[in-house]
Amino acid sequence: MLPYVVRHYSQYGKIIILENNSTDNTVKLAKKLGCEVWTYYIPDEKSDSVMQKIKNECWKESKADWIMMVDADEFIYHPYLLDILSMTEHTVFEPEFINMFSENFPTTKGQIYDEVKYGAPGDIWKAKMNLFSPKHIRNMNWRIGGHFAEPEGNVKICYDSGIKTLHMKFLSRGHVIKNFKQQAARKNKEELEMGLSGHYLWTKKEINKYFDEHKPLLTKQVL
């Protein structure tokens, strides 16, 4: 996914990867692609509560006009995004959250959404306030998972900009089955028992069922 992330977000500015204890080629590849990498040495597990604390603080010294705080499977999209941001009076955006689906993992050398065009509004995944101006906002106060926030400062939230967060999680059944298994192995066990990110515990049968249930919704392109 990383080359797709870089190709998309490099259109807009600097990319900073927040990384903890990667055991694959992520750091080397990210640097090769021109990203800045900030490594956080925390326990070798994926804790939503710890990562949320990091996300809530890591941008505080930024001089950027806008920040997009996203997971690696989230693509903030609008064909005229820069025009919207240059003319708006809003300081926080909550883009529409779209779960994108594909029966095949993309192979395009271009943008991922040139190939993956079908999706449906999020169900168990809710919209995120993941686009904001650090010049006007002093705290975002995201809670675990990032789907809830209580921004502080000069807060002017836009909910209907037409901007979308394309959630590229369901890119072929095989990819999802493998990804969920890997994620579950690293997830904080206490958080899983609390029901946080419980979808990573889905069985192969449950994943296939989720794909099948969404097929009727994918009757037209969202892009």
C-alpha distance (Angstrom), angle and dihedral (degrees) to the residues before:
residue distance angle dihedral
M1 . . .
L2 3.81 . .
P3 3.84 97.6 .
Y4 3.82 88.9 52.0
V5 3.80 90.5 49.7
V6 3.80 91.8 50.9
R7 3.81 95.2 45.1
H8 3.79 90.7 52.6
Y9 3.80 102.7 41.8
S10 3.82 96.6 38.2
Q11 3.82 85.8 73.6
Y12 3.79 88.3 70.5
G13 3.78 108.7 35.9
K14 3.77 146.4 -76.7
I15 3.79 119.8 0.1
I16 3.80 119.9 -146.7
I17 3.81 118.3 -172.8
L18 3.82 116.9 -152.2
E19 3.79 105.6 -149.9
N20 3.79 137.3 177.8
N21 3.80 125.6 -170.8
S22 3.78 97.9 -32.2
T23 3.80 112.9 -171.4
D24 3.79 96.2 -172.5
N25 3.81 132.0 63.2
T26 3.81 95.9 -77.5
V27 3.81 99.7 113.6
K28 3.81 95.5 44.0
L29 3.81 92.3 46.3
A30 3.81 93.7 45.0
K31 3.80 91.8 53.4
K32 3.81 91.4 45.1
L33 3.82 88.5 54.0
G34 3.79 91.0 52.7
C35 3.81 100.9 -100.5
E36 3.76 125.8 140.4
V37 3.81 111.0 -126.6
W38 3.80 124.4 -149.9
T39 3.79 111.6 -167.4
Y40 3.79 121.0 -154.8
Y41 3.79 113.2 -164.7
I42 3.77 102.1 -148.8
P43 3.82 130.5 143.5
D44 3.79 111.6 -54.3
E45 3.76 94.4 -100.8
K46 3.77 136.0 86.7
S47 3.79 107.3 -106.5
D48 3.80 116.4 -180.0
S49 3.79 92.0 -161.2
V50 3.82 93.0 53.6
M51 3.79 93.5 44.8
Q52 3.80 91.2 48.7
K53 3.79 90.7 54.5
I54 3.80 89.0 51.7
K55 3.81 92.5 48.7
N56 3.80 90.9 48.8
E57 3.80 92.1 55.9
C58 3.82 110.2 26.4
W59 3.82 96.5 80.7
K60 3.80 98.7 47.3
E61 3.84 95.2 105.5
S62 3.80 94.9 44.7
K63 3.81 119.6 129.3
A64 3.81 92.3 -166.5
D65 3.79 122.1 126.9
W66 3.80 90.8 -133.5
I67 3.79 137.2 11.9
M68 3.79 126.5 -154.4
M69 3.81 108.5 -161.5
V70 3.78 105.3 -167.5
D71 3.77 143.8 154.0
A72 3.79 117.0 -117.7
D73 3.80 92.4 -99.1
E74 3.83 95.3 51.7
F75 3.80 121.8 92.7
I76 3.81 118.0 -173.6
Y77 3.79 103.3 -146.4
H78 3.77 141.5 -174.6
P79 3.83 124.8 134.9
Y80 3.83 89.1 -129.8
L81 3.79 99.6 33.2
L82 3.81 95.9 137.2
D83 3.79 91.4 49.6
I84 3.80 90.8 52.7
L85 3.79 92.5 49.4
S86 3.79 93.6 46.2
M87 3.82 93.5 54.2
T88 3.80 103.5 34.5
E89 3.79 128.6 108.1
H90 3.81 90.3 -159.7
T91 3.78 121.6 103.9
V92 3.82 100.0 -165.8
F93 3.79 129.8 39.7
E94 3.79 128.1 -162.1
P95 3.83 103.0 -165.5
E96 3.78 120.6 -155.7
F97 3.81 107.8 -91.0
I98 3.82 113.4 -129.6
N99 3.81 124.9 -175.2
M100 3.79 106.1 -143.8
F101 3.80 120.6 -150.4
S102 3.78 135.0 -161.7
E103 3.80 132.2 166.0
N104 3.82 87.9 -149.0
F105 3.78 130.1 48.0
P106 3.82 108.3 -113.7
T107 3.80 119.9 -101.8
T108 3.80 100.0 179.7
K109 3.79 118.5 132.8
G110 3.79 88.2 -148.3
Q111 3.79 130.3 59.5
I112 3.78 116.6 -30.7
Y113 3.81 91.8 -127.3
D114 3.81 90.2 57.7
E115 3.80 85.2 73.0
V116 3.81 104.4 24.7
K117 3.81 104.2 58.2
Y118 3.80 105.4 147.0
G119 3.77 126.5 86.1
A120 3.77 148.5 132.8
P121 3.83 133.3 -133.4
G122 3.79 112.9 -83.6
D123 3.79 117.8 -90.9
I124 3.79 111.6 179.7
W125 3.81 86.8 11.5
K126 3.80 111.2 72.7
A127 3.80 129.7 -161.0
K128 3.79 118.8 -82.2
M129 3.79 131.3 -144.1
N130 3.78 89.7 -130.0
L131 3.82 101.2 145.4
F132 3.80 119.5 66.7
S133 3.79 146.0 140.9
P134 3.83 113.8 -108.1
K135 3.81 88.8 -161.5
H136 3.80 89.1 68.5
I137 3.81 104.4 26.0
R138 3.80 121.6 68.5
N139 3.82 97.9 178.6
M140 3.80 133.1 16.3
N141 3.82 96.2 -173.5
W142 3.79 95.2 -157.6
R143 3.75 113.6 -172.8
I144 3.80 126.6 -143.6
G145 3.78 110.6 -48.8
G146 3.79 92.6 16.6
H147 3.81 93.8 -109.2
F148 3.81 92.5 115.3
A149 3.79 126.8 50.1
E150 3.80 139.7 167.7
P151 3.81 105.7 -159.2
E152 3.80 120.3 -159.4
G153 3.78 129.4 -156.8
N154 3.79 127.7 41.3
V155 3.80 92.0 -4.7
K156 3.81 118.1 -171.6
I157 3.79 108.5 157.4
C158 3.80 124.1 -162.1
Y159 3.80 117.3 -158.4
D160 3.82 100.8 169.0
S161 3.80 106.6 46.3
G162 3.80 95.3 123.5
I163 3.81 89.2 -117.7
K164 3.81 113.0 134.6
T165 3.77 135.4 -156.8
L166 3.79 104.1 -142.2
H167 3.80 105.5 -151.3
M168 3.81 104.0 -152.5
K169 3.79 96.8 -169.6
F170 3.81 102.2 114.9
L171 3.79 101.1 60.6
S172 3.82 103.2 146.2
R173 3.77 125.7 -26.6
G174 3.78 93.5 -106.4
H175 3.81 92.2 53.6
V176 3.81 92.0 49.7
I177 3.81 93.8 47.5
K178 3.81 91.2 50.7
N179 3.81 94.1 42.0
F180 3.80 95.3 48.7
K181 3.80 91.2 49.4
Q182 3.82 91.5 51.2
Q183 3.80 92.4 45.9
A184 3.80 93.6 48.6
A185 3.80 90.6 52.8
R186 3.82 90.6 57.7
K187 3.79 100.0 37.1
N188 3.78 120.6 111.5
K189 3.80 104.2 -98.2
E190 3.82 94.6 -143.9
E191 3.80 91.2 54.0
L192 3.80 91.0 48.8
E193 3.81 89.8 51.8
M194 3.83 88.1 52.0
G195 3.80 88.4 56.9
L196 3.81 96.1 -107.0
S197 3.82 112.8 145.7
G198 3.79 88.3 -5.0
H199 3.82 90.6 158.0
Y200 3.81 88.1 79.1
L201 3.80 86.9 70.3
W202 3.79 92.5 58.7
T203 3.77 114.8 127.5
K204 3.80 123.4 -127.2
K205 3.80 87.8 -100.9
E206 3.82 91.9 53.2
I207 3.80 92.3 48.6
N208 3.79 91.8 50.9
K209 3.81 89.2 47.5
Y210 3.83 90.5 53.4
F211 3.80 91.0 51.5
D212 3.81 91.7 47.8
E213 3.81 93.5 47.9
H214 3.80 91.2 54.6
K215 3.79 97.1 48.0
P216 3.84 93.0 87.5
L217 3.82 89.9 53.2
L218 3.77 93.4 55.8
T219 3.79 95.9 76.7
K220 3.79 96.8 124.7
Q221 3.74 138.8 26.0
V222 3.78 117.8 -95.7
L223 3.80 90.7 -155.5
